[in-house]
Amino acid sequence: MLESVNSVHVILAVVIFLISYAIIVSEKINRSVVALCGALLMMIVGIVELHDAYTDHIHWETIFLLLGMMILVGITNKSGIFQYIAVKTAQSANGDPVKILVRLALLTAVGSAFIDNVTTVLLITPIIIAISRILHISSFPFLIMEILVCNIGGAATLVGDPPNIMIGVAANMSFNDFLLHITPAIVIILAVVIVYLKFFFSKQLHVKEQYIHQLMEIDAREYIRDMTLAKKSLFVFVLTLLGFVLHQFLNLEPALVALSGAALLMLIGVKDSEMEEVFHSVEWVTIFFFAGLFVLVGGLVEVGVIGRVATWMIEVTGGNMTLTSLVLLWGAGIASALVDNIPLVATMIPMVQDMCVQLALSPVESASLWWSLALGACLGGNGTLIASSANLVVVSIAIREGEPISFIDFLKISVPVTLLSLVLASVYVYVVFIKLGFA
């Protein structure tokens, strides 16, 4: 920590952060480059010391957890097992498009709960478009469903969405904590949203019998490129998930569990000649973006800006826990509908930490604020097409395949779903966390 903070440092920190944030949101320049440049400026002008940057501000546990899961998913994807599961899911519905919509929604939700959202949509979007073409119907309902359900499902677990990983590390919350406190809320919200989408799209989902036969005749096993690797990947995936569930009893951090799973799969499933390809599958752009972002936010912490914002929010809500939790939930939800939820959560984490200290909150009261932030940030990702990286990935693939999704058409469905989700989350937070004290 710097020994003194002057007004020049405060102004510089705010200016560097806001300019960096604006450029990240505009997407004119690669966001990892912007975050790194902003972080370097924070250090060059003397706001953050280099030693403090990598010892205090960069959350290495978050980065290692992401790294382990990226390697694990990258290797598994080579086997073709994800595509196989998607095709079998569609066939299990006997070609009924409404049932396919529901089952692909459940598959996407479960997948995004254990695999990051971008990877989930990268795996499932091409399959959705292929199935739609076989059935000769528009892929629009399926793609919209995928986006909405992916963001909801990603909120269910510690590893489902990067903001959850960041919150889990900052608040010292385990995989099981998310299962107990957040997963039930997501199951309720998911069920309501799927029913809503099912009725909303029901008139668009009609298929001729001949096209259903074509879908049922596809041999899903053809999507498996390496059966041996598929079996090994599933084995390690199950072990890793078991490790997440038991990590508190084993005294192992989630990041260590993820890295161990990745290392084991590399050891038993990857040849020496393929090892370089595995490391290329890591999204280094995301890793460096996180590192730079942590230092950027660290600059605001160093000059006391985050603390002042926390104090202001306490004054606005009067320190009332119900009001504070709901303001945090809706504030994060609305904000994350307009900007990427990763930098948003990175900014809000130290603010919530300051609020907990200033209000001298009990562990249960503190937890209710963290859960409100997690729910708001993830559910708000459905607000607009630019609210989440996964949303943009689906749109880009759809455009490439000649089936573009317009911003307005998406809003007609996403806004009601987002508002409905936040209302349900608010009721859950009030009843379960505030009234019952189960946080």
C-alpha positions as CSV (number, residue, x, y, z in Angstrom):
1,M,0.0,0.0,0.0
2,L,1.3,3.4,-0.8
3,E,2.2,5.5,2.2
4,S,0.3,8.6,1.1
5,V,-2.5,9.3,-1.3
6,N,-2.9,12.8,-2.8
7,S,-5.6,14.3,-4.9
8,V,-3.6,14.0,-8.1
9,H,-3.4,10.2,-7.6
10,V,-7.2,10.1,-7.0
11,I,-7.9,12.0,-10.2
12,L,-5.4,9.9,-12.2
13,A,-6.8,6.6,-10.9
14,V,-10.4,7.6,-11.8
15,V,-9.4,8.9,-15.2
16,I,-7.3,5.8,-16.1
17,F,-10.1,3.5,-14.9
18,L,-12.9,5.3,-16.7
19,I,-11.0,5.6,-20.0
20,S,-10.0,1.9,-19.8
21,Y,-13.5,0.8,-19.0
22,A,-15.0,2.9,-21.8
23,I,-12.6,1.4,-24.4
24,I,-13.4,-2.1,-23.1
25,V,-17.1,-1.5,-23.4
26,S,-16.7,0.0,-26.9
27,E,-14.8,-3.2,-28.1
28,K,-12.7,-1.1,-30.5
29,I,-9.5,-2.5,-29.1
30,N,-8.9,-6.0,-27.7
31,R,-10.0,-5.8,-24.1
32,S,-7.0,-7.7,-22.6
33,V,-4.6,-5.1,-24.2
34,V,-6.7,-2.3,-22.8
35,A,-6.8,-3.8,-19.3
36,L,-3.0,-4.5,-19.3
37,C,-2.2,-0.9,-20.6
38,G,-4.5,0.5,-17.9
39,A,-2.8,-1.6,-15.2
40,L,0.6,-0.6,-16.4
41,L,-0.4,3.1,-16.3
42,M,-1.6,2.7,-12.7
43,M,1.9,1.4,-11.8
44,I,3.9,3.9,-14.0
45,V,2.2,6.9,-12.4
46,G,2.8,5.5,-8.9
47,I,-0.8,4.7,-7.9
48,V,-0.1,0.9,-7.5
49,E,3.4,-0.5,-6.7
50,L,4.5,-3.5,-8.7
51,H,4.9,-5.7,-5.7
52,D,1.4,-4.8,-4.4
53,A,0.0,-5.5,-7.9
54,Y,1.0,-9.2,-7.9
55,T,0.8,-9.9,-4.2
56,D,-2.4,-8.0,-3.2
57,H,-4.5,-7.1,-6.2
58,I,-4.2,-10.0,-8.7
59,H,-6.5,-12.8,-7.5
60,W,-4.3,-15.7,-8.5
61,E,-6.8,-18.3,-7.2
62,T,-9.3,-17.0,-9.7
63,I,-6.8,-17.1,-12.5
64,F,-5.7,-20.6,-11.7
65,L,-9.2,-21.9,-11.4
66,L,-10.0,-20.5,-14.9
67,L,-6.8,-21.9,-16.3
68,G,-7.5,-25.4,-15.0
69,M,-11.1,-25.5,-16.3
70,M,-10.0,-24.1,-19.7
71,I,-7.4,-26.9,-20.2
72,L,-9.9,-29.5,-19.0
73,V,-12.6,-28.4,-21.3
74,G,-10.2,-27.8,-24.2
75,I,-9.0,-31.4,-24.1
76,T,-12.5,-32.9,-23.6
77,N,-13.8,-30.9,-26.6
78,K,-11.3,-32.6,-28.9
79,S,-13.0,-36.0,-28.2
80,G,-16.4,-34.8,-29.6
81,I,-18.3,-35.9,-26.5
82,F,-20.1,-32.6,-26.1
83,Q,-21.5,-32.7,-29.7
84,Y,-22.5,-36.3,-29.2
85,I,-24.5,-35.4,-26.1
86,A,-26.3,-32.5,-27.9
87,V,-27.4,-34.7,-30.9
88,K,-28.6,-37.5,-28.5
89,T,-30.5,-34.9,-26.5
90,A,-32.4,-33.8,-29.7
91,Q,-33.1,-37.4,-30.7
92,S,-34.4,-38.3,-27.2
93,A,-37.2,-35.8,-27.9
94,N,-38.2,-37.9,-31.0
95,G,-37.9,-34.9,-33.2
96,D,-40.6,-32.9,-31.4
97,P,-39.3,-29.3,-31.7
98,V,-40.9,-28.1,-28.5
99,K,-39.4,-31.0,-26.6
100,I,-36.1,-30.4,-28.3
101,L,-36.2,-26.7,-27.2
102,V,-36.8,-27.7,-23.6
103,R,-34.2,-30.5,-23.6
104,L,-31.5,-28.3,-25.3
105,A,-32.4,-25.6,-22.7
106,L,-31.7,-28.1,-19.8
107,L,-28.5,-29.3,-21.5
108,T,-27.3,-25.7,-22.0
109,A,-28.1,-24.8,-18.4
110,V,-26.4,-27.8,-16.9
111,G,-23.4,-27.4,-19.2
112,S,-23.0,-23.7,-18.4
113,A,-23.2,-24.6,-14.7
114,F,-19.9,-26.6,-15.0
115,I,-18.3,-25.1,-18.1
116,D,-17.8,-21.4,-18.7
117,N,-20.6,-19.8,-20.8
118,V,-18.5,-19.0,-23.8
119,T,-17.2,-22.6,-24.2
120,T,-20.8,-23.9,-23.7
121,V,-22.2,-21.8,-26.5
122,L,-19.3,-22.5,-28.8
123,L,-20.1,-26.2,-28.4
124,I,-23.9,-26.1,-28.7
125,T,-24.6,-23.2,-31.2
126,P,-23.3,-25.1,-34.3
127,I,-25.4,-28.2,-33.2
128,I,-28.5,-26.1,-32.8
129,I,-28.1,-24.6,-36.3
130,A,-27.5,-28.0,-37.8
131,I,-30.6,-29.5,-36.1
132,S,-32.7,-26.5,-37.2
133,R,-31.6,-27.0,-40.8
134,I,-32.4,-30.7,-40.7
135,L,-35.9,-29.9,-39.3
136,H,-36.3,-27.0,-41.8
137,I,-37.3,-24.5,-39.1
138,S,-35.8,-21.2,-37.9
139,S,-33.0,-21.5,-35.4
140,F,-34.0,-18.2,-33.8
141,P,-36.1,-19.7,-31.0
142,F,-33.3,-22.2,-30.1
143,L,-30.5,-19.6,-30.2
144,I,-32.5,-17.1,-28.1
145,M,-33.2,-19.9,-25.6
146,E,-29.6,-20.9,-25.6
147,I,-28.4,-17.3,-24.7
148,L,-30.9,-16.8,-22.0
149,V,-30.6,-20.2,-20.4
150,C,-26.8,-20.1,-20.6
151,N,-26.5,-17.0,-18.5
152,I,-29.1,-18.3,-16.0
153,G,-27.4,-21.7,-15.7
154,G,-24.0,-20.1,-15.4
155,A,-25.1,-18.5,-12.1
156,A,-25.8,-21.8,-10.4
157,T,-22.3,-22.9,-9.3
158,L,-18.9,-21.5,-8.3
159,V,-17.4,-22.4,-11.7
160,G,-20.3,-21.6,-13.9
161,D,-19.5,-18.0,-14.7
162,P,-16.3,-15.9,-14.1
163,P,-18.1,-13.4,-11.8
164,N,-19.0,-16.3,-9.5
165,I,-15.4,-17.4,-9.4
166,M,-14.3,-13.9,-8.5
167,I,-17.0,-13.6,-5.8
168,G,-16.3,-17.0,-4.4
169,V,-12.6,-16.3,-4.0
170,A,-13.2,-12.8,-2.6
171,A,-15.8,-13.9,0.0
172,N,-14.1,-17.3,0.7
173,M,-17.2,-19.2,-0.5
174,S,-17.0,-22.8,-1.5
175,F,-18.5,-24.8,-4.4
176,N,-20.9,-26.3,-1.9
177,D,-21.9,-22.9,-0.6
178,F,-23.1,-22.0,-4.1
179,L,-24.9,-25.3,-4.4
180,L,-26.8,-24.7,-1.2
181,H,-27.6,-21.0,-1.5
182,I,-27.6,-20.1,-5.2
183,T,-28.5,-23.3,-7.1
184,P,-32.1,-23.5,-5.6
185,A,-32.8,-20.0,-6.8
186,I,-31.5,-20.7,-10.3
187,V,-33.5,-23.9,-10.5
188,I,-36.7,-21.9,-9.8
189,I,-35.8,-19.1,-12.2
190,L,-34.8,-21.6,-14.9
191,A,-38.1,-23.5,-14.6
192,V,-40.1,-20.4,-14.9
193,V,-38.1,-19.0,-17.9
194,I,-38.2,-22.3,-19.8
195,V,-42.0,-22.5,-19.4
196,Y,-42.2,-18.8,-20.6
197,L,-40.0,-19.5,-23.6
198,K,-41.9,-22.7,-24.4
199,F,-45.2,-20.9,-24.7
200,F,-43.7,-17.8,-26.4
201,F,-42.2,-19.8,-29.2
202,S,-44.8,-22.6,-29.5
203,K,-46.4,-21.2,-32.7
204,Q,-43.0,-21.1,-34.4
205,L,-42.1,-24.8,-33.7
206,H,-43.8,-26.9,-36.3
207,V,-42.0,-29.6,-38.3
208,K,-43.0,-31.9,-41.1
209,E,-42.8,-35.7,-40.4
210,Q,-40.2,-36.3,-43.2
211,Y,-37.6,-34.0,-41.5
212,I,-38.1,-35.6,-38.1
213,H,-37.1,-38.9,-39.7
214,Q,-33.9,-37.3,-41.0
215,L,-32.9,-36.2,-37.5
216,M,-33.7,-39.6,-36.0
217,E,-31.5,-41.3,-38.7
218,I,-28.3,-39.4,-37.7
219,D,-25.7,-41.6,-36.0
220,A,-24.6,-39.5,-33.0
221,R,-21.6,-41.7,-32.6
222,E,-20.1,-40.1,-35.7
223,Y,-19.5,-37.0,-33.7
224,I,-17.1,-38.9,-31.4
225,R,-13.7,-38.2,-32.8
226,D,-11.7,-40.1,-30.1
227,M,-13.7,-42.6,-28.0
228,T,-10.7,-43.4,-25.7
229,L,-10.2,-39.7,-25.0
230,A,-13.9,-39.3,-24.5
231,K,-14.0,-42.0,-21.8
232,K,-10.9,-40.6,-20.1
233,S,-12.3,-37.0,-20.2
234,L,-15.6,-38.1,-18.6
235,F,-13.7,-40.0,-15.9
236,V,-11.5,-36.9,-15.0
237,F,-14.5,-34.5,-15.3
238,V,-16.4,-36.6,-12.7
239,L,-13.4,-36.7,-10.5
240,T,-12.9,-33.0,-10.7
241,L,-16.6,-32.2,-9.9
242,L,-16.3,-34.6,-7.0
243,G,-13.3,-32.7,-5.9
244,F,-15.2,-29.4,-6.0
245,V,-18.0,-30.9,-3.9
246,L,-15.5,-32.4,-1.3
247,H,-12.8,-29.8,-1.4
248,Q,-13.6,-28.4,2.0
249,F,-13.3,-31.9,3.6
250,L,-10.1,-32.6,1.6
251,N,-8.7,-29.1,2.6
252,L,-8.1,-28.3,-1.1
253,E,-8.9,-25.0,-2.8
254,P,-11.1,-25.1,-5.9
255,A,-8.3,-23.8,-8.0
256,L,-6.0,-26.7,-6.9
257,V,-8.8,-29.1,-7.8
258,A,-9.2,-27.7,-11.3
259,L,-5.5,-27.6,-12.0
260,S,-5.2,-31.2,-10.7
261,G,-8.0,-32.4,-13.0
262,A,-6.3,-30.6,-15.9
263,A,-2.9,-32.1,-15.1
264,L,-4.4,-35.6,-14.7
265,L,-6.1,-35.4,-18.1
266,M,-3.0,-34.1,-19.8
267,L,-1.1,-37.0,-18.2
268,I,-3.4,-39.8,-19.2
269,G,-5.1,-38.4,-22.3
270,V,-2.7,-36.2,-24.3
271,K,0.3,-37.3,-26.3
272,D,3.6,-35.3,-26.1
273,S,3.2,-34.2,-29.7
274,E,-0.3,-32.7,-28.9
275,M,0.8,-30.9,-25.7
276,E,1.5,-27.6,-27.4
277,E,-2.0,-27.7,-29.0
278,V,-3.5,-28.1,-25.5
279,F,-1.8,-25.0,-24.2
280,H,-3.0,-23.1,-27.3
281,S,-6.6,-24.0,-26.3
282,V,-6.2,-21.9,-23.2
283,E,-7.9,-18.5,-23.7
284,W,-4.9,-16.4,-22.8
285,V,-6.7,-13.3,-23.8
286,T,-9.1,-13.8,-20.9
287,I,-6.4,-14.7,-18.5
288,F,-4.4,-11.5,-19.2
289,F,-7.7,-9.5,-19.2
290,F,-8.4,-10.7,-15.6
291,A,-4.8,-9.9,-14.5
292,G,-5.0,-6.3,-15.9
293,L,-8.5,-5.8,-14.6
294,F,-7.6,-6.7,-11.1
295,V,-4.8,-4.2,-11.0
296,L,-7.0,-1.5,-12.6
297,V,-9.5,-2.0,-9.8
298,G,-6.7,-2.2,-7.3
299,G,-5.8,1.4,-8.3
300,L,-9.2,2.6,-7.2
301,V,-8.8,0.7,-3.9
302,E,-5.4,2.2,-3.2
303,V,-6.7,5.8,-3.6
304,G,-9.8,5.2,-1.5
305,V,-12.4,5.6,-4.3
306,I,-14.0,2.2,-3.6
307,G,-14.3,3.0,0.1
308,R,-16.0,6.3,-0.6
309,V,-18.5,4.7,-3.0
310,A,-19.3,2.0,-0.3
311,T,-19.9,4.8,2.3
312,W,-22.2,6.6,-0.1
313,M,-24.3,3.5,-0.7
314,I,-24.6,2.8,3.0
315,E,-25.8,6.4,3.5
316,V,-28.4,6.0,0.6
317,T,-29.8,2.7,2.1
318,G,-29.4,3.8,5.7
319,G,-27.6,0.6,6.4
320,N,-30.9,-1.4,6.1
321,M,-29.9,-4.9,5.1
322,T,-33.1,-5.6,3.1
323,L,-32.8,-2.4,1.1
324,T,-29.0,-2.8,0.7
325,S,-29.3,-6.3,-0.6
326,L,-32.0,-5.5,-3.1
327,V,-30.3,-2.3,-4.3
328,L,-27.2,-4.4,-4.8
329,L,-29.1,-7.1,-6.7
330,W,-31.0,-4.7,-9.0
331,G,-28.0,-2.3,-9.4
332,A,-25.7,-5.2,-10.5
333,G,-28.5,-6.6,-12.7
334,I,-29.2,-3.4,-14.6
335,A,-25.5,-2.4,-14.9
336,S,-24.5,-5.8,-16.2
337,A,-27.2,-5.6,-18.8
338,L,-25.3,-2.6,-20.2
339,V,-21.7,-3.6,-19.7
340,D,-19.7,-6.9,-19.4
341,N,-20.3,-8.3,-15.9
342,I,-16.7,-9.3,-15.4
343,P,-15.3,-5.8,-15.0
344,L,-18.4,-4.8,-13.2
345,V,-18.0,-7.4,-10.6
346,A,-14.3,-6.7,-10.3
347,T,-15.2,-3.2,-9.4
348,M,-18.0,-4.1,-7.0
349,I,-16.2,-6.7,-5.0
350,P,-14.0,-4.3,-3.0
351,M,-17.0,-2.0,-2.6
352,V,-19.0,-4.9,-0.9
353,Q,-16.0,-5.8,1.2
354,D,-15.8,-2.2,2.4
355,M,-19.6,-2.2,3.2
356,C,-19.3,-5.3,5.3
357,V,-16.5,-3.7,7.3
358,Q,-18.2,-0.3,7.7
359,L,-21.5,-1.9,8.8
360,A,-19.7,-4.5,11.0
361,L,-22.0,-7.2,9.4
362,S,-22.3,-10.7,10.7
363,P,-21.2,-13.5,8.4
364,V,-24.8,-14.2,7.5
365,E,-25.5,-10.6,6.7
366,S,-22.3,-10.3,4.7
367,A,-23.2,-13.4,2.7
368,S,-26.6,-12.0,1.7
369,L,-24.8,-9.1,0.0
370,W,-22.5,-11.4,-1.8
371,W,-25.3,-13.7,-3.0
372,S,-27.3,-10.6,-4.2
373,L,-24.3,-9.4,-6.2
374,A,-23.8,-12.9,-7.7
375,L,-27.4,-13.2,-8.7
376,G,-27.7,-9.7,-10.1
377,A,-24.5,-9.8,-12.1
378,C,-25.2,-13.1,-13.8
379,L,-28.9,-12.7,-14.4
380,G,-28.4,-9.2,-15.8
381,G,-26.3,-10.8,-18.5
382,N,-29.5,-11.5,-20.3
383,G,-30.5,-7.8,-20.6
384,T,-29.0,-7.0,-24.0
385,L,-26.9,-8.7,-26.7
386,I,-23.8,-6.9,-25.5
387,A,-24.2,-7.8,-21.8
388,S,-22.3,-11.0,-22.0
389,S,-19.4,-12.4,-24.0
390,A,-21.5,-15.6,-24.6
391,N,-24.3,-13.5,-26.1
392,L,-21.9,-12.0,-28.6
393,V,-20.4,-15.4,-29.5
394,V,-23.8,-16.8,-30.3
395,V,-24.6,-13.7,-32.4
396,S,-21.4,-13.9,-34.3
397,I,-21.8,-17.6,-35.2
398,A,-25.5,-17.0,-36.2
399,I,-24.3,-14.2,-38.5
400,R,-21.6,-16.4,-40.0
401,E,-24.3,-19.1,-40.7
402,G,-26.6,-16.6,-42.4
403,E,-29.1,-16.4,-39.5
404,P,-28.5,-13.0,-37.9
405,I,-30.2,-12.0,-34.6
406,S,-31.2,-8.3,-34.4
407,F,-30.7,-6.3,-31.3
408,I,-34.4,-5.3,-31.1
409,D,-35.8,-8.8,-31.7
410,F,-33.6,-10.0,-28.8
411,L,-34.7,-7.2,-26.5
412,K,-38.4,-8.1,-27.1
413,I,-37.7,-11.4,-25.4
414,S,-34.7,-10.7,-23.1
415,V,-36.1,-7.7,-21.2
416,P,-39.2,-9.6,-19.9
417,V,-37.1,-12.6,-19.1
418,T,-34.4,-10.4,-17.3
419,L,-37.0,-8.5,-15.3
420,L,-38.9,-11.7,-14.4
421,S,-35.6,-13.3,-13.3
422,L,-34.6,-10.3,-11.1
423,V,-38.1,-10.2,-9.5
424,L,-37.9,-13.9,-8.6
425,A,-34.3,-13.5,-7.4
426,S,-35.5,-10.5,-5.2
427,V,-38.2,-12.6,-3.6
428,Y,-35.7,-15.4,-3.0
429,V,-33.1,-13.1,-1.4
430,Y,-35.8,-11.5,0.8
431,V,-37.4,-14.7,2.0
432,V,-34.4,-17.0,2.2
433,F,-31.5,-14.7,3.1
434,I,-33.1,-11.8,4.9
435,K,-36.2,-13.4,6.6
436,L,-35.0,-16.9,7.2
437,G,-31.3,-15.9,7.6
438,F,-30.1,-18.9,5.5
439,A,-27.1,-17.2,4.0
